[in-house]
Amino acid sequence: MPEVEVLVAHQARATLRVGDVFLKVDSDRAGIDAEVAAMAAVTVPTPRVLWREHPVLALELVPGTALGTFGHPSPVGPAAWSAAGSALRAIHRTPLPDTTAPVVTGPLRRRLDDSCAWLLAHGVIAADVVERNRRRAELALRPSAPRFTHGDLQPDHVFVDGDRVTGVIDWSAAGPGDPALDVAVLTLGHPEHLPRVVAGYGAVDLDVVRAWWSYRALTAIPWLAEHGFGSPEAFPETAVLLRG
């Protein structure tokens, strides 16, 4: 019998690996529906849906090696990162419905405010570091036209074989959004590969990407701490804020 490996488990959802099958358990049916619809819409390789029975979605293993893991060196070369940039460009070209509304930044701004208040109240990071990153993060909340986005394009969600993307996984957050956020999440822990991603992707406002770096790190730390992922001082997101 294959072993059961718990990959992610928290109050919102869990992901298990059983042999070559991934089982995603999510009580939010809308999240599973969005994931299946997104994988059907994009032109990049995605996992094959084996079956679904709410609240479980069974997906086939994708081949290749993940670009990397946040907080650790990437195991692949520059060509793989350029290929990821090209794949991301294809994702952002996925058509949106004509009725898609502009990106609403009010909830994003409230989350930023709440996260900064939490960081200051818990003394995780010096106040001047929080303020510097908060000012930078404000640029990410500029008015922008939405594009189809992955929504959580961490490097361990992109699999490659040499200079070819073999699979992009975890589409539960896909939908209208700011394409610069996908670029930022992909490179947050690997800023040295940003030029290679841009080489594959094309023109992107690097100041906005860096603004999303700050936003993502500021807002992730309270969530991770409150969901039992360890001490905030050891989070790689904390290192992102400190690196300036």
NUTOR-296411 format. One record per residue (C-alpha): x, y, z; residue number from 0. Coordinates in Angstrom, 1 decimal, decimal comma. Each point is the difference from the previous one (the first is absolute). Layout:
! NUTOR-296411
atom x=X	y=Y	z=Z	seq=NUM
...
//
This chain:
! NUTOR-296411
atom x=0,0	y=0,0	z=0,0	seq=0
atom x=1,4	y=3,5	z=-0,8	seq=1
atom x=0,8	y=2,3	z=2,8	seq=2
atom x=-2,2	y=3,0	z=0,8	seq=3
atom x=2,0	y=3,2	z=0,1	seq=4
atom x=-1,5	y=3,2	z=1,4	seq=5
atom x=1,2	y=2,9	z=-2,1	seq=6
atom x=-2,1	y=2,8	z=1,3	seq=7
atom x=-2,4	y=0,0	z=2,9	seq=8
atom x=-1,7	y=2,9	z=1,7	seq=9
atom x=-3,5	y=1,2	z=0,9	seq=10
atom x=-0,9	y=1,0	z=-3,5	seq=11
atom x=1,1	y=-3,1	z=-2,0	seq=12
atom x=2,3	y=-3,0	z=-0,2	seq=13
atom x=2,0	y=-1,6	z=-2,8	seq=14
atom x=1,1	y=-3,6	z=0,2	seq=15
atom x=2,2	y=-2,1	z=-2,3	seq=16
atom x=-0,8	y=-3,7	z=-0,3	seq=17
atom x=2,4	y=-1,6	z=-2,5	seq=18
atom x=-0,3	y=2,0	z=-3,3	seq=19
atom x=-3,4	y=1,5	z=1,0	seq=20
atom x=-0,5	y=3,3	z=1,8	seq=21
atom x=-3,2	y=0,4	z=2,1	seq=22
atom x=-1,1	y=3,5	z=0,7	seq=23
atom x=-2,6	y=0,3	z=2,8	seq=24
atom x=-1,8	y=3,4	z=0,0	seq=25
atom x=-3,4	y=0,5	z=1,7	seq=26
atom x=-0,5	y=3,1	z=-2,3	seq=27
atom x=-1,6	y=-1,5	z=-3,1	seq=28
atom x=0,6	y=3,4	z=-1,8	seq=29
atom x=3,7	y=-0,4	z=0,4	seq=30
atom x=0,0	y=-3,5	z=-1,6	seq=31
atom x=-2,3	y=1,2	z=-2,8	seq=32
atom x=2,4	y=2,9	z=-0,7	seq=33
atom x=3,0	y=-2,3	z=-0,1	seq=34
atom x=-1,6	y=-2,4	z=-2,5	seq=35
atom x=-1,2	y=2,8	z=-2,2	seq=36
atom x=3,3	y=1,8	z=0,0	seq=37
atom x=1,9	y=-3,1	z=-1,0	seq=38
atom x=-2,4	y=-0,5	z=-2,9	seq=39
atom x=0,4	y=3,6	z=-1,1	seq=40
atom x=3,8	y=0,5	z=-0,1	seq=41
atom x=2,3	y=-1,2	z=-2,8	seq=42
atom x=2,9	y=-1,0	z=2,3	seq=43
atom x=0,4	y=-3,6	z=1,2	seq=44
atom x=-2,1	y=-0,8	z=3,1	seq=45
atom x=-0,7	y=-3,1	z=2,1	seq=46
atom x=-2,6	y=-2,4	z=-1,4	seq=47
atom x=-3,2	y=-0,2	z=2,1	seq=48
atom x=-0,5	y=-3,7	z=0,9	seq=49
atom x=-3,2	y=0,5	z=1,9	seq=50
atom x=-1,8	y=2,3	z=2,3	seq=51
atom x=-2,4	y=-0,7	z=2,9	seq=52
atom x=-0,7	y=3,0	z=2,2	seq=53
atom x=2,0	y=0,9	z=2,0	seq=54
atom x=2,8	y=-1,9	z=-1,7	seq=55
atom x=1,7	y=0,6	z=-3,3	seq=56
atom x=2,4	y=-2,7	z=-1,3	seq=57
atom x=2,8	y=1,2	z=-2,4	seq=58
atom x=2,7	y=-1,9	z=-1,9	seq=59
atom x=3,6	y=0,6	z=0,8	seq=60
atom x=1,7	y=2,4	z=-2,4	seq=61
atom x=3,5	y=-0,9	z=-1,3	seq=62
atom x=3,2	y=2,0	z=0,5	seq=63
atom x=1,7	y=2,0	z=2,8	seq=64
atom x=-1,5	y=2,9	z=1,9	seq=65
atom x=1,7	y=3,3	z=-0,7	seq=66
atom x=0,8	y=0,3	z=3,7	seq=67
atom x=-1,3	y=0,4	z=3,5	seq=68
atom x=-0,3	y=3,3	z=1,8	seq=69
atom x=2,9	y=0,5	z=2,3	seq=70
atom x=2,3	y=-2,5	z=-1,8	seq=71
atom x=2,3	y=0,2	z=-3,0	seq=72
atom x=-1,6	y=-0,9	z=-3,3	seq=73
atom x=1,1	y=-3,4	z=-1,4	seq=74
atom x=-0,5	y=1,0	z=-3,6	seq=75
atom x=1,9	y=2,3	z=-2,4	seq=76
atom x=-0,8	y=3,4	z=-1,5	seq=77
atom x=-1,6	y=-1,5	z=-3,1	seq=78
atom x=-2,7	y=-1,6	z=2,1	seq=79
atom x=-0,8	y=3,4	z=1,6	seq=80
atom x=-0,3	y=1,6	z=-3,5	seq=81
atom x=-2,3	y=-2,9	z=-1,0	seq=82
atom x=-2,2	y=0,8	z=3,1	seq=83
atom x=-0,2	y=3,6	z=-1,1	seq=84
atom x=-1,2	y=-1,1	z=-3,5	seq=85
atom x=-2,6	y=-2,3	z=1,6	seq=86
atom x=-1,2	y=2,8	z=2,2	seq=87
atom x=-0,4	y=2,3	z=-3,0	seq=88
atom x=-2,2	y=-2,7	z=-1,5	seq=89
atom x=-2,1	y=-0,2	z=3,2	seq=90
atom x=-0,6	y=3,7	z=0,0	seq=91
atom x=-1,2	y=-0,2	z=-3,6	seq=92
atom x=-2,9	y=-2,2	z=1,0	seq=93
atom x=-3,2	y=1,8	z=-0,8	seq=94
atom x=-2,2	y=1,5	z=2,7	seq=95
atom x=-3,7	y=0,4	z=-0,2	seq=96
atom x=-1,1	y=3,3	z=-1,5	seq=97
atom x=-1,8	y=0,8	z=3,3	seq=98
atom x=3,2	y=-0,1	z=2,0	seq=99
atom x=0,1	y=2,9	z=2,4	seq=100
atom x=3,1	y=2,1	z=0,8	seq=101
atom x=2,2	y=-1,2	z=2,8	seq=102
atom x=-1,4	y=1,1	z=3,3	seq=103
atom x=2,8	y=1,1	z=2,4	seq=104
atom x=-2,1	y=0,8	z=3,1	seq=105
atom x=0,3	y=-3,5	z=1,6	seq=106
atom x=3,6	y=-0,2	z=-1,0	seq=107
atom x=0,7	y=3,3	z=1,8	seq=108
atom x=-1,9	y=-1,1	z=3,1	seq=109
atom x=2,0	y=-3,2	z=0,1	seq=110
atom x=3,3	y=2,1	z=-0,3	seq=111
atom x=-1,2	y=2,2	z=2,9	seq=112
atom x=-0,9	y=-2,9	z=2,2	seq=113
atom x=3,2	y=-1,8	z=-0,7	seq=114
atom x=2,2	y=2,9	z=0,7	seq=115
atom x=-1,8	y=0,6	z=3,3	seq=116
atom x=0,5	y=-3,6	z=0,9	seq=117
atom x=3,7	y=0,1	z=-0,7	seq=118
atom x=0,5	y=3,1	z=2,1	seq=119
atom x=-2,2	y=-1,3	z=2,8	seq=120
atom x=2,1	y=-3,2	z=0,2	seq=121
atom x=3,3	y=1,6	z=-0,5	seq=122
atom x=1,1	y=-2,4	z=-2,7	seq=123
atom x=1,8	y=2,6	z=-2,1	seq=124
atom x=1,2	y=3,5	z=0,8	seq=125
atom x=-2,5	y=2,8	z=-0,6	seq=126
atom x=2,2	y=1,7	z=-2,6	seq=127
atom x=0,3	y=-3,2	z=-2,0	seq=128
atom x=-3,8	y=-0,5	z=0,0	seq=129
atom x=-0,6	y=3,6	z=-1,0	seq=130
atom x=2,6	y=-0,1	z=-2,8	seq=131
atom x=-1,6	y=-3,1	z=-1,5	seq=132
atom x=-3,5	y=1,3	z=0,5	seq=133
atom x=0,8	y=3,2	z=-2,0	seq=134
atom x=1,4	y=-2,2	z=-2,7	seq=135
atom x=-3,0	y=-2,4	z=0,1	seq=136
atom x=-2,4	y=3,0	z=-0,6	seq=137
atom x=1,1	y=0,0	z=-3,7	seq=138
atom x=-1,4	y=-3,4	z=-0,5	seq=139
atom x=-3,4	y=1,3	z=0,8	seq=140
atom x=-0,1	y=2,4	z=-2,9	seq=141
atom x=-3,0	y=-0,2	z=-2,4	seq=142
atom x=0,6	y=-2,7	z=-2,6	seq=143
atom x=-1,9	y=-1,9	z=-2,7	seq=144
atom x=-0,5	y=-3,7	z=1,0	seq=145
atom x=1,6	y=-2,9	z=-1,8	seq=146
atom x=-0,5	y=-3,7	z=0,5	seq=147
atom x=2,5	y=-0,9	z=2,7	seq=148
atom x=1,1	y=-3,2	z=1,8	seq=149
atom x=-0,3	y=1,8	z=3,3	seq=150
atom x=2,6	y=-2,0	z=2,0	seq=151
atom x=2,8	y=-0,8	z=-2,4	seq=152
atom x=2,6	y=-1,1	z=2,5	seq=153
atom x=3,1	y=-1,6	z=-1,6	seq=154
atom x=-1,0	y=-3,4	z=1,4	seq=155
atom x=-3,2	y=0,2	z=-2,1	seq=156
atom x=2,0	y=0,1	z=-3,3	seq=157
atom x=1,7	y=-3,2	z=-1,2	seq=158
atom x=2,6	y=-0,1	z=-2,7	seq=159
atom x=2,2	y=-2,4	z=-2,0	seq=160
atom x=3,0	y=1,9	z=-1,2	seq=161
atom x=-1,3	y=3,1	z=-1,8	seq=162
atom x=-3,5	y=-1,3	z=-0,3	seq=163
atom x=-3,0	y=0,5	z=2,4	seq=164
atom x=-1,6	y=-3,4	z=0,6	seq=165
atom x=-2,7	y=1,0	z=2,3	seq=166
atom x=-1,5	y=2,9	z=2,1	seq=167
atom x=-2,0	y=-1,1	z=3,1	seq=168
atom x=-2,3	y=1,4	z=2,7	seq=169
atom x=-2,5	y=2,2	z=-1,8	seq=170
atom x=-2,4	y=0,6	z=2,8	seq=171
atom x=0,7	y=3,7	z=0,1	seq=172
atom x=-0,2	y=0,5	z=-3,8	seq=173
atom x=-2,1	y=2,8	z=-1,4	seq=174
atom x=0,1	y=3,8	z=-0,8	seq=175
atom x=2,9	y=1,8	z=1,6	seq=176
atom x=3,2	y=2,0	z=-0,5	seq=177
atom x=2,5	y=-1,9	z=-2,2	seq=178
atom x=2,9	y=1,6	z=1,9	seq=179
atom x=-1,1	y=-1,9	z=3,1	seq=180
atom x=0,7	y=-3,3	z=-1,7	seq=181
atom x=3,5	y=1,1	z=-1,1	seq=182
atom x=0,6	y=1,2	z=3,6	seq=183
atom x=-1,1	y=-3,2	z=1,7	seq=184
atom x=2,1	y=-2,1	z=-2,4	seq=185
atom x=3,1	y=2,0	z=0,8	seq=186
atom x=-0,6	y=1,1	z=3,6	seq=187
atom x=2,5	y=-2,5	z=1,5	seq=188
atom x=2,3	y=0,0	z=-3,1	seq=189
atom x=0,5	y=3,6	z=-1,0	seq=190
atom x=3,2	y=-0,9	z=-1,9	seq=191
atom x=-2,2	y=-1,8	z=-2,6	seq=192
atom x=-2,3	y=3,0	z=-0,6	seq=193
atom x=2,0	y=1,0	z=-3,1	seq=194
atom x=-0,3	y=-3,5	z=-1,5	seq=195
atom x=-3,8	y=0,0	z=0,6	seq=196
atom x=-0,3	y=3,4	z=-1,6	seq=197
atom x=2,0	y=-1,2	z=-3,0	seq=198
atom x=-2,6	y=-2,7	z=-0,6	seq=199
atom x=-3,0	y=2,0	z=1,0	seq=200
atom x=0,6	y=3,4	z=-1,6	seq=201
atom x=-0,5	y=3,5	z=1,3	seq=202
atom x=-1,1	y=0,4	z=3,6	seq=203
atom x=0,2	y=2,9	z=2,4	seq=204
atom x=2,8	y=-1,1	z=2,4	seq=205
atom x=-1,0	y=2,6	z=2,6	seq=206
atom x=-3,5	y=-1,5	z=0,2	seq=207
atom x=1,6	y=-3,5	z=0,3	seq=208
atom x=2,1	y=1,2	z=2,9	seq=209
atom x=-3,1	y=1,6	z=1,5	seq=210
atom x=-1,8	y=-3,4	z=-0,1	seq=211
atom x=3,1	y=-1,6	z=1,6	seq=212
atom x=-0,5	y=2,3	z=3,0	seq=213
atom x=-3,8	y=-0,4	z=0,0	seq=214
atom x=0,2	y=-3,8	z=-0,1	seq=215
atom x=2,6	y=-0,2	z=2,8	seq=216
atom x=-1,8	y=2,4	z=2,2	seq=217
atom x=-3,4	y=-1,7	z=-0,3	seq=218
atom x=1,3	y=-3,6	z=0,0	seq=219
atom x=1,8	y=0,1	z=3,4	seq=220
atom x=-3,0	y=0,5	z=2,2	seq=221
atom x=-2,0	y=-2,7	z=-1,9	seq=222
atom x=2,9	y=-2,5	z=0,2	seq=223
atom x=0,5	y=0,6	z=3,8	seq=224
atom x=-3,7	y=-0,3	z=0,7	seq=225
atom x=-0,2	y=-3,3	z=-1,9	seq=226
atom x=2,8	y=-1,6	z=1,9	seq=227
atom x=2,8	y=0,2	z=-2,5	seq=228
atom x=2,6	y=0,9	z=2,6	seq=229
atom x=1,8	y=3,0	z=1,3	seq=230
atom x=-0,3	y=3,2	z=-2,1	seq=231
atom x=3,6	y=0,8	z=0,6	seq=232
atom x=0,9	y=-3,1	z=-2,0	seq=233
atom x=-2,3	y=0,6	z=-3,0	seq=234
atom x=1,6	y=0,7	z=-3,3	seq=235
atom x=-2,5	y=2,8	z=-0,4	seq=236
atom x=1,6	y=1,7	z=2,9	seq=237
atom x=3,3	y=-0,2	z=-1,8	seq=238
atom x=-1,6	y=1,6	z=-3,0	seq=239
atom x=-1,1	y=3,0	z=2,0	seq=240
atom x=3,4	y=0,4	z=1,6	seq=241
atom x=1,9	y=-0,2	z=-3,3	seq=242
atom x=-1,6	y=3,3	z=-1,0	seq=243
//
